[in-house]
Amino acid sequence: MDSNTTKVNAAQLAEFLHNSSVYLGDHKAEIDALNVFPVPDGDTGINMSLTVSSADKKISANSIAAGVGKVAGDFAMGALMGARGNSGVILSQIFRGFSTALSGKSECTAKELAAAMHKGVELSYKSVMKPVEGTILTVYKAFSNAAMAAADKGASIIDMLQDAMKAGEKALANTPNQLPVLKEAGVVDAGGAGLLCFIRGGIAAIGNGEDPGWQIELSTRSADAPAIITQEETPAISTENIEFTFCTQMLIKGENLPIDTIRDHLSQDPPGDSLLVVGDENVIKIHFHNNQPWKVLEYCSQFGSLHDIIVDNMVDQHHENKAAQELAEQTTTAPEATAPAEDAPEDAPLCGVIAVCSGDGMGNLFSEFGATIISGGQTMNPSAEDILNAVESNPASEIVILPNNSNIILAADQVKNLTSKPVQVIRSKFITQGLSAMLAFDADKSAEANAEAMSRTLDEIVNGELTYSIRPAKFNGFDIEKGDILALLNGEIIGCGKEIDAMLFELAQKMVDSYDEGEIITLYHGEDISEEQAEELKETLAEKFPDYEVELYYGGQPLYYFLLSVE
């Protein structure tokens, strides 16, 4: 592209997006290194890369022939279908806003391109009641504002993007000043870094072809610096901090739905936070934390029919990233649903289960309970499209999804609006929670009834994990060295040491102490633990906890020596 060009055609936009995707893929390890815990599952870069790779595959010759609007639209749909993890879902929403602004255009000017970039910010911020600064949206907002300013001054496409990149890099460098956990570690936000990495690749492609390189340091972490917390991983939120108990979600379907009126009303009555009201005049999705869900339902029912109603009590369920939750649970306008599946066989069950897990042993356990397995978990989050394909191929008329990982829940949520089947997503964050929930599953009941029964089990189990550190870190008061054995209780690091058996016993003791009503301790040993070693540790646990029944199963999971549950 000529440096003075002020217009972009479809082929140039496709080239920009393709090279951006490739460039992010080449640098995903740098983004992964910014994740918080020193455990071997930091995957912000991987998730963002897989998301844009899926998007890039949706652009075809037909897309390019139809113009920039079609290229942007196909890329956005591919990102939505392939979104993995919180960071990928957030990225897909930015692309959705971008494509909305370019819809129907054959080419676009610098001003139109800048306005399209700004639309991604506009939709995201409009959907979130309390956006948290210091995240990917902060960086993208600075980038798009600078693009708008440069375009208004008559800048060329290249000059506009370069000015915007400088502003984005400045905002990224400032993220540690906005989030204390980043400042403590001396590391910038991972999602923001991934976003700029993506854009940088596109600039190189349509500019002079040279890699402009990073203009700021991604990390100043020394060998003994503390680990950081980014969008992918956050500290557990104390239940004492939960002001609004009920997470209320629903779809409103109708005609000429007044989305702004509904949003404005719910922002004032009843009191609450994390309000998301997104959609169009035919379908609106609502997500709202409040203490009076009945008032929300009563108000919304006057505008149309209510569907997929979920009212969750959030006490004891908050161990995932609140900032990313608020930013990423903004599932936007429901895309056109896939065609209904063929009529199910006469002997097909009413309800089926899709469970995400890793390890052949874990897969066998879920299969024995009647679940359909998707292989995935830490470092290998399945995409929304992977989950959708499993839903569509399942013979059951209705489906319950067990993500079994906090970083897969958001991708699973996308599927509810991509299929004609009734789908419920259980908020299972651990494989052990998913296995416990399977005990309450009844294939002869509806997905809604199963979701209610299975969700109740999530608070009746304590979840433990035993893994290892991949780098030195300081976290929760622990001086962690590379190779240390890490004990996690409900996702929080509560101990580190040198020996697997000692840390296993310490973890089990803290799990037992945290749950007075427990009767059973269950161990699932990973692929790196022999059956003989697992049996010996089981016997020792039985001696240490004579009042508990101790059970042992082969899980075969990678990365984690043991998964434990007390229930």
N, C-alpha and C positions, 0 to 999 in steps of 0.2 A: 504494500500500500504506500502510495506517495505521502510524504510527510505533511503535505498541505491539504490532503483530502479531507473534505467535510461531510462525506456521505459514506455509508456502509451498505453493501449489497448482501444478498443471502449467502453467496459463496464465501465472502470475507468473514461474515459472522460465524458461519460453520467452521471455518479455519481457526478463528479465534477460540471458539469453544472446544474444538478438538485438541488443539495444542495446549490449552489451559488444563484440560483433563490429563493429558500425557505428562505435563510438567508437574502437576500435583502428585501424580503417581510416582514420579521419579524422586520426589522429596517427602514422601509420606513418612519415612522413618524419622526425619527431623521433627515432624509434627507429633508423631507418637512419643518422642522423647520428652515432650512437655507435659505428659500426663502426671497425675498426682502420686498415686501409690507406687512404690518401687516393685510391685508384683509384676509378673510377666504378662500383663494383659492391657497395657496402655495402647489404645487403638483409635484415637481421634483421626490421625492421618489415614489409617486404613479405611475407616468408615467413610470419610469424606471422599477419598479416592474411588472407592467402589461405587459411591453414589453418583459421582460425575461420570465415571466410566459407563455405568448403566445409561445415563442420560445421553452420552455421546453416541451410543449405539443406536439410538432412536432416530438420529438424523440420517436421512437418506437422500438420494438424488431427487426424489419427488419433493422432499422438504425444501431443498435448495431451489428447485424450479418454481415453487409456490411463493417464495419470498421470505424476508426476514421474520415476518410474523409466524409463519409455519415452522421455520427453523427453531425459533425461540419456544414456540408451543410444544413441539416434539421433544425438545431438550428438557423442558420443565416437566412434562409427563413422565419422561424416562427417569428423571431425578426423583419424582414422587414414588414411582414404582420400585426404584432401586435404592431408596433411602435406607441407610443403615445407621443405627445408633442415633443419639440425640443430635450430634453435630450434623449428620447427614440429613435428618429431617429438617433442621433449621435451614440448611443450605437449600433444600428443595423448595421451601417457602419463599426464599429470596428469588429463586428462578421463576416461581409462579407469578410473583408480582411483575417481574421483568417481562414475561411473555404476555401478560394481560395488556400492558401498555403498548406493545408492538403488534398486537393482534390485527390481522388484515393488511399489514403494510408489506410492500414489495421491497422497499429499501428504506433507510432512515438517515436523517441528518445527525450531526453531532448533538444538537439540542434534543432531538427525539430520543437518541440513545441515552443521553444523560437523564432525561425524564423517565425513561424505562427503568434505568438503574435505581432511581429514586423511588419508583413505585414499589420495589421490593421492600424497601425500608418502611414506606408508608403503611403497607398492609400489615407488616409484622408488628410495628409499634401500635397501630390502631387496635390490634387484636389483644394486646396485653395490658392489663390494668396497671401493673407495677413493674415495668421493665427494669432489669438490673444492668447498670452500666459496667463497662470493663469486660464485655463479652463480644462475640462476633458481630452483634448488631451495632454496638458502639463503633467498631472499626468500619463496618460497611456504611453506616450513616455518615461518618467523616469522609469516606471515599466518595460517596454519591453527592454530598453537598459540594465538595470541591469540583466534581465533574460538572455539576450544574453551573457553578460560578464561571468556570473556564469556558463552557459552551456559550454562556450569555455574552462573553467578551469576544466571541467569534473564533475561538481556538479550533484548530484542526482536530481530527479524531485522535491522532497520536499525541499531540500536545495536551489535549484534554485528559486522556488516560494517564499520562505521565504526571500531570499536576495532581490528579486524583490519587495516584499511587503514593505520592509524597505525603499527602494528607492522611491517607490510610496508615502509612508506616508510622507517622507521628502519633496517631491515635493508638496504634498497637503498642508502641513504646510506652505509652501512658497507662496502659491497662493495669500494671502493678500498683499505680497510685490510686486506682479506683477499687481494686479488690485486694485487701490486706494479705490474703494468702499468697497472692502472686508476688507482692512486694517482699514478703518474708523469704521467698525462695529465689528472688531475682530472676523470674521467668515471665515471659509475656503469655497472654491467653492463647491456648492452643487452637481454638476455633477461629479466632481472628487471624492468626498466623496462617492457617490453612487456606482461608479465604483469599488473602493477599497472594499467597503462593499460586493459587489457581489463576488469579487475574494476571499475575506477572508472566505466566507462560503464554497467555494470549497476546500480551503486548509484544513479547519477543517475536511471536509468529507474524503479526501484521506490521511490525516495525521494520527494523533492519536485520532481524533474525538473530540478534545477539542477546544472550541472557543478561538482563540488567543487574542481576544479583541482589542479594538482600542489602537494604540500606541501613538496617538496624541489627543488633544482636538479638537472636531469638532467646538466648539463655546466657546468664552469667553464673549458672550453677557450677560450683566447684565440686571437687570429688566428695567433700563432706557437707555440701549444702543441703538444706532440708528439701524434701519433695514438695511440689506445689499441688494445688487443687485447681483444676480447670473445669470446664463445663461437663466433661465426661464423668468426673468423680467429685463428690462434695462431701463435707462432713455431715454426719447424721444430725438431723434436726430434732432437738429435744421436744418431747410431747408437751412440755410446759410452755413452749413457744407457739403451739397451735391455737390461735385465737378462734379460728373458724373450723368447726369439726367435720362438716360434711362436704365431700366433693360431689357436686351435682352435675350430671352430664345428660344431654338429650339431643335429639334431632327434632326440629319443627319442619313439617312438610306442608306446603300450601301454595297459594297464589298471591303475588304482590306482597310478600312478607316485608314488614317495615323494620329492616335490620337495625337502622340507626335508632329508631324509637325504642326498640327492645334493649339495645345496648345502653342507651342513656338511662332508661328506667332501672335496669338491674345494677347499674353503677351506683345507684342511690338507695334502692330498696329491694330486698333486705340488705343490711350491711354485709360486706364480704370482701374477698380479694381474689386475685388470679382469675379475673373475669375474661373469658374469651367468647366473643360472639362473631362468628365468621360464616360466610356463605353468600347466598344470593337471594333473589326474590322468591325462589321455589324451595330451597333447602337451607336451613340455618342450623349450625352446630353450636351448642352452648356448653361451656365448661366453667364452673363457678364454685368457689369455696365459700360456704356460708353456714349459718346455724339454723336456717329455716327453709329447708328444701321444699316443703309443701307450698310455701308462698311462691317460689320460683315456678313450680309446676302449674299452680293455679293461674298465675299471670300469663305464662306462655301458652297455655291451652286455648286461650281466646283467639289466637291467630291462626291456628291450624292443628293438624294431628301430631301427637307426640310419639316418638319412636326411640328405641334403644335407650330407654331411661335407666340410668345408673346413679344410685345414691350410696356413696361409700363413706364409712366412718374412717377418718384418716389417722386416728390415734394409733401409735405404735407401728405405723406403716411408712414413716418418713425417714428413709435412709438413702434416698437418691437426690440428685442435684435439683434444688428448688428453682434456681435461676434457669437452668435448661428446661425444667418441667414447664415453667411459665412461658418461656420463649418458644418451646418446640411443640407443645400440645395444641398449638393453634392450627389444627387440621382445617384447611381452607375449603373453599367451595367444593362440594363433592363432585368428582369427575364422573363422567357417564359410566354407569355400572356396566360390568361385563354382562354378556348375554347369559340368561338363566341356564343353569346346567340341565342336561337331559333329565327326564323323570328318573328318580331313584328307583332301583329294583324294589320289588314288593317286600323283600326280606331285609331291606336296608334299615338301620336304626334311625330313630328320629334325630338323635344328637351324636356328634362325633367330637373327638378331642385331637387337636394338633399340639404336640409338645416339642419344644426346642431343647435339645440336650447334646452333650458331647460324651464320647466314650461308648464302646460297644456294650458294656455291662449296663450302663444307664439306659441305653436304647432298648435293651432286652426287658428291663424292669418296666419301663413305660409301655412297651408293646404288650407285656403280659396283662397290664391293666386295661388294655384296649385302645391305647393312643396311637395315632399316626406320628411318626418321628420326622423331625427336620434336624439334620445335623448342624450344630452351631453352638455358640456360647462365647466365652471370652476369646478375643482376637479374631473371631470368625462369625460375626453377627449376620444372620440371614437378612436378606432384603425384604421389603414389602412384597415384591413380586414373587420371591421364593415362598413366602407364607401364603400369598394369594393362590398360587398354583396348587399348594397342598390343600387349601380349602376347597377349591373348585374340583379337584380330583377325588375328594372324599365322598363316598356314597351317601353319607348322612345329609338330611335336609337342613339341619342347623349345626352350628359349630361353636365349640369353646376352644380358645387358644391359651396355652400356657407358655408364656415367653421364657420364664425361669431365669431371667436376667434383667436388671433394671435398664440396661442399654438396648433392649430389644422391644420393650413395651411400646414405645412410640411408633416403631415401624409396624408392629402388630395392629395398633390403633388405626393406621391408614387403611387396613384391609376392610374394615367395617363399611367403608364407603365405596369400595371397589368391587363388591360382589353383591349379587341379589340374595344370597343366603343370609338369614339372621346370624350374626356373629357376636359373641361376647368375649372380651379379653380379660382374663384373670390377672391381677396385678402381682403375679409371682415373680420375685426377684432372685430366688435361689432354687436350684434344682431340688433341694430337699423340700422346699415349700411345694413345688409342683407334684412330687411324689405323694406328699401328704394330702394334697387336694384331690388326687386321683381316687382316694378311698371314698370320697363323697360323690363321685361321678355316677350318674344313672343314665344310660343310653336311651331309656324310654321316656325321659323327661326333656322338656324344652331347654334350649341353651340358656334362656333367662333364669329358669329354675335351677339349673346346674351351676350357673355363675354365682347365684346367691348362696347355695350350699357350699360350693368349693371355696368361695372367698372367705367364708367364716373360718375355714381351717387355717388360714394364713397366720393368724395371731395366736394359734394354739401350738406353735412349734418354735424352737430356738435353733438358729442356723449357724453352723461353724465351718470354717475352712482352714486348711493347713497347706501353705504354699511356701515359696522362697523369694528372697529379694534379688532383683536383677541389678541393683546399684546401691551405693551408700545413700543414706537419707536420714533425716531427723523428722520424726512424726509422732504426735501424741506423747511426746516426752521420751521416746525411744531413740537411741543412737543405733541406727541400723547399718550393718555392713553388708556388702555384696555377698550373697550366698546364705545369709541368715534364714532360719526357719521362721516364718511369720504365722501367727495365729490371728484369725479374724472372727469376730463374734457379730453376727448380723451385719456383716460388711465393714466393720470397724476394726482396725488393727489394735489388739489388746495385749499383745506380747510378742517378743522375738527372742530367739536363742540359737544354739548350735546343734541341738539334737532333736530328731523327729519325735522320739518317744516322750521326752521330757515336755516338749511343747504340746504334744497331743494330750497328755494328762493335765497340763495346766489349762488348756482350752476346755477340756471336758468339765473340769472343776468349776470354771467360771460360767459355763453354760448351765450346769446343774444349779449353781447358786442363784442364777438369774431367773429361774423358773421353778417355783415351789411345787407346782402341780405335775411336774414331769415324772414319768414312770419307765420310759424306754429310752435308751441311748442307742442310736443306730450309726454304724460306721459304713462308709462307702470308700473302698481303697482304690487309688488311681493306678495308672499304668506303670508307674515307677516303683510301686510297692509290691513285693512278692506275696503270694498267698500265705506262705509260712510266716513271714514277718507280720502280716496283718492278723493272723490267728493268734500269735503270741501277744500282740498288743491288745487284742480283744479280751484274752484271758486275764491280762493284768488289769484292764479296766473293770472287768467283772469283779475282781478281788477288791479294787479300790472303791467300788460303788455297789455294795452287796444288796442295796434296796432297789436297784434298777435292773431291768432286763436289758442285756447288751446283745445287739444283733449286728452281724457283719455281712456285707454284700460286696461283690465285685462291681465297681463302677467303670473302671477303665478310663476315667477322665484324664486328659493331659493337664499338665501344669500344677495340679493340686494333688498332694500326697493323699489327703483324706478330706472327705466331706462328712460332716457330722450333723445329727439332729437330736434334740431332746424334746420329747413330747409325752 
